[in-house]
Amino acid sequence: MLAVLCCAIDMSAVESFDVDDICIVPEKRTTLEISLYDIVNEFIGFEFKMVLPSGLRVVEGSAKLGSRFAGKDHVLGMKQLTEGEDVGAYQFVCLSYAGTPIPDINGPIVTVELEADASLTIGSTLQGLVKGIEFPTEDAGQVFFNDVAFDVDIVKYSDGRIHLEETSIVPPVAKQNVDVTVQRSFIANEWSTIVLPFAMNGSQIVWAFGEDVQVAEFTGYEVDESGNDISAIRVLGDIIDISNGMLANHPYLIKVSRDISEFFVDGVNIVPSDNLTINLGTKWKPKSFIGTYVTDTKVEDGGLFLCNNAFFYSTGETTIKAFRGYFFFIDVPSDYDSGTAGQKVSLVINSPNGSPTEIYTVLSKTGSKNWYGLDGKKIIRPRKKGLYINGKKKVVVE
């Protein structure tokens, strides 16, 4: 961390304004943290400019206030300057329209993602600059900080890290206290699934996925049923408190606010397991969420998977990539294999701080033999021993 600087007007104050040195891989992204420590004055906002070396740029929409601003009325604005002596620099302004003081901070006030061009030379060190640093105070005064320089090291993609890829055909290998790069893609604002061979604490989750990531625990499913007909299924999940972390080898539902192709987690223990299944039901009536660490994993016939924020049923030939999961329930809507618009599955995510979030999809499923009980009710699999009909044939399940 560079440049612990005293303010220029009130020499008795001990506030410090810091910018982290960073490492970045060509054609990749990394997060830059700008921090404030030991506040003495009652600041109500701030303004500064950031000058980046050639080949680096700010990812649009990535600038965010630090977590200590949660619940405050401060607003952060950023724009790239197109005229004046600082053309190309990024200007950051944080205001409180109500004059609310900045909360007691010892850490980041702004985080921003930087992206590197492919043309940057591996092994080189570039320098960025934060300048024009001004903090207005509650009594209409102003505090200025000196310019702060920070280093940007251009490094190799595989610089001593363990790489886990969603296209891998082999499962992860156990490793202790390693830095990990996970190549696992996510689409912004779409619910997806994730399972990882290492635990993550709250700070690691925020670093990897952003402060506004939502992670949910699978809690089962509900059906709308009338006689032998099931008209709808709701897959259920509860938002977790990410400060409690995520477990290793445990499938979760997840939604991020930006497209992600890979993420970084440092200082973890890789402890892969062969058992990546959560089953909240029984052997004969499963309510299962099943994860995988290898690509081209077949989703079993009747398995339910998420794609593009929608559910689809597998015919038994659908495959998913590594570090994902799918669901398997004994119950299905009565016409789930016909693809009719009237039959729907939904995902209901319950949050302790708001109304449930619900997404729907039209079902799509073809090409398998249907199971029926002797009462004529369609099922995916037999729930218990007995006589069933499968593909117009009677089958005894022992």
N, C-alpha and C positions, 0 to 999 in steps of 0.2 A: 504494500500500500504506500502511496506517495503523498508528499506535500501536506503535512500537518501545519496549517497556517493560522495565524492570529488575525483578528479583524483589524481593520485599518483605522477606525475612528475611536472606539472605546478600548484603549490599550489595557484596561483592567479586566476585560472580558477574556474568556479562555476558549471560546467556540473554535472548533477546527473543521475545516472543509476538506474532505479526502476523496481521491479517485483511485480505484484499483488499477494496477497493471493487469493486463490480460494476455492470454494466448488464444490464437484463432487459426483454424485450418482453412486454406484456400477453398472457396466455394461452400464454406460452412458458416454457421452462426455461433455467436457466443454472447453472453450477457455482461454488460458493464454496469457496475454499481457506483453511484455517487452518493457520498454519505456526509452526515453532519453529526458532530459529537459535542457533548458538554455545553448545552445551550444555557446562556445566562440572560440574554435579552429576550423580550417577548416578541419574537418574529411572527408576522402574519402571512408571509409569502416569500417568494424568492424569484430571481431571474439570473440566467447565465447563458453563455454561448459555448458550443462545443465545436472545435475545429478538428476534423478527422484527416489523417493522411490519405493521399491518393490510393484508391483501391479498396477503401472501406466506406460503408454507408450505413445509415440507420434503417432498420426494417420498419416499414410503414405500419403505424398503429401499435408498435411495441413499447412505447414509452409509458411507464406507469409510476404512480406515487408509491412510496414504501408502505408496508403493511400497517405501520402505526397511524397512518392517515385514515384508516377504516372508520367509518361513522362520522367523520368530519366533513365540512362543506367545501374543502379545498378542491380546486379544479386545476388540472395540469394541461397546458397547451404547448405544442411544439410545431415549429415550421422551419423550413430551410430557406435561408436568406438568398434573395436573387439580385440584390444591389448593395452598394456601399463597400467599405473596405473588407468586410467579412463575407463576401459572396461565397456561397457553398457551405457556410457554417450553419449549424442547427441552433436555433434559439428556443430556450425553454422558459416558460413563465408559469408560476404557480400563484393563484390568488384565492383569497377567501372573501367572498362578497359580503359576508357578515362581520368581517374583521376578526375571525376566530384565530387565536394563536396556534402556531405549529405545535403539535403534541410533543411531549418530552421524548426526544429522540437520541438514541445512541446507535446509529446504523443508517441504512440506506434511506435517502429521501426520494431518489429516482433510480429506477432500473430501466435499462434500454438494451435492445438487442442490436448487435452489429453484424453485418454480413460482409464477407471478404470476396474479392474477385479472384478468378482462377490465375490471373497474371502475377500475383504476389509471389515473391521468392521465399521458399522455405529456408529457414535459418536466419532471415533478416529481422531486424528490430526497427519498428517505426515508432513515431511519437505523435500523440494527440495532445490537445490542449483545451482546457476549460478556462474561459476568460470572462471578464465583465461580470463578476459574481457579486450580486447585490441582494441584500436582505432588508426589506422595510420592517420597521418595528411598530409596536402597537401605539407608541406615542408620536408617530409620524416621523421618526428619525430613520436613518439609513446606516447600515453596516456593510462595508465592502471587504472582500477578501482578495488576496493576490491571485494571479493566474496559477493554475495547477496543471502541470504536465503529467502525462502517463504513457508508459511504454506498451507497445503492441508487438508481441513476439509471434512470428509466422512459423507454425510448426507442422510436422507431418501428421497425417490422418491417424496413423497407428502408433503414436508416440507413447509406447509403454502401456497402453490401455488394453483391456479385454474387450473384444468386439463380439456382440451377440446380434445376429442378423435374422430378420423375419423369413429369409429364404433358406435358412440352414436346414440340412437334412439330418443333422445329428444333434442330440440334446446338449445343453451346457455341461461343462465339467466343473466340479467343485473347486473353488479357489477362496483363499482367505485374504481379507483386507486389500482389495483391488479396486482400481478405477475402471469403470465400465462405460462403454458406448453402446447403446441399444439402437439398432436400426429397425424401427417399428413406426410405420406411418399412421397418422391420425388426420382426419378432416375436421376443420374448425366447426364447432357448434353442432356436432353430430355425436350421438351416443355410440360407444363402441365397447369392446371387451379387452381386458388385459390380464395377463398372469405373468409373473416374473420370478426367477429363481433366487431372488434376494429380497430381504426386507428393506423398506425405505422409511426414514423418519420424516417428520413434517417439513423440515427445511429442504431435504432432498426432493420431496414431491414438488414443492414450490419451484425450486431451481430447475427441475426437469420439465414441468408442465405449465408453470405460470401460477400466479397467486389466485387466479379465478378458476382453476381447475375444479371440477366436481367429480367425486369418486363415490360410488354407491355399492352397498352390500346387497347381494341377491337374497331375498327373503321368501321366495316361493311364487305361487301363482294362484289366481282365482278364475272361476268359470261362470258364465251365464248358461244355465242348464234348464231345459224343460223336457221331462220324460227322458227319451233316449237321445235328444238333440242338444248339442252344445253350440250355442250361437256365437260365443266370444270367449277369448282367453285374455287375461291381463297378467303379464309378467311383472313382478313386484320387486322394488329395490328401495333401500333407505340410504340417503346421503350420510356419509361418515364424516367425522371430524378429522380432517387430514393431519391435525397436530398430533394425533395418536399414531400416525404412520400407517403403512400398508404391510401386510404379512407376506412372507415368501411362500411361493407355491399355492397361492390363494387367488382364484379368479375374482375379478371385480368388473363392474361397469364404470366407464369413465367418459367424460366429455371435456374437451379443451376448447379454448377460444381462438386458437390460431392453428393453421396447418403445421404439422410436425412431421419430419421425415426421420429424425433421430433425436435422441436425448442422452444426456451425460449424468452419471451418478458416480460419486467418488467415495472410496473408503467403505466398501460393502463386502459381505461374505456371500459368495455364490454357493448355495446349498440346494441343488436341484433334487426334486422328488419324483418318483414314478406315479404318485397319487396326486392328481391335480383336479379332483372332483369334489364338489360340494353337493351332497345329496340330502335334502331336507325331507324326503319321503322314505319309502321302503323299497326293497328289492322288486316287489311286484307293482308298486305304484310310485315310480321315481319322480322326484322333483329335483332334477340334476342340472348343475352348471359345471361344464367339463372343459378344462384348459389343455393346451398343447404347447410344447417347446420345439416342434419340428414342423416344417412346411409340408404342404400337400397332405395334411391330416384329413382323412375322410370324415365328414359329418354323417353319422349313422342315419339310416332311413327313418324319417320322422323327426330328426333333429332340427332344432330351430336356431337360426343364426341371424346376426345383425349385419346389414350391408346398406350403406348410404342412408342411415337413419331409419331403416325399415327392416321388418322381420321377413324371413323366407324359410320355407320348409325344404329340407334336403330329400332327394330321391335315393340317397345312399351313395351317390357318386360325387356330390359336392365336396370340395376341399377348401380348407382354410390355411393361412400362413401361421408361422410360429408366433407365440406370445399373444394368442387370442383364445377365445373360448366359444362354446355353443351350449344350448339348452336342450334337455330331453325330458319331456313330460309324457305320461301315459295318455292324458286326455288331449284330444284335438277337436276343433270345430267339425261339425258333421260333414261338411262338403269341402274339407281342407284340400283335397287333391284335385278339385275342379277349377281352382283359381277364380271363383266367382267373387264379384265385387262386394257382395253382401256379407261375406265371411271375413272377420278381421281379428287380428291379434294386436294388443297394445302393450306398451311398456309404461308403467306408472312408477315414477320416482318420487318418493316422499321426502320432503325437506322439513327439518324442524323450524325453519324460519319463513315458510311460505306455503302456497298451495301446491298440490302435487303437479309434476310435469308429466304430460302424457303424449306419446307418439303412437301413430297408428300405421298399419300397412295392410294392403290387400294381400291375401295369401296366394302363394304360388307353389304348386306341388304336383308332379305327374310321375307316372311310370312305375308304380309299385303295386303289389298285391295287397288288398285291404284285409285286415283282421276284423272279425265280428264275433261277439258273444252269441250264445244261443238265443238271447233275447232280442237280437237284431241290432244291437248298439255297436257302432264302429269304434274301434280302439286302435292304438298303434301296436301295442304288444300285450299278450296275456298278462293279467295281474296275478294270477294264481293257478294252481293245478286245475285241469278240467278239459272240457271239450270245446273247441273253437272252430270257426270257419275261416280259412285263408285261401284266397284265390279260387273259390267255389269248391274247395276240398275241406273235409273235416279233419282236424288235427288234434291229437291228444297231447296236452302239455303235462309232463310228469313233474 
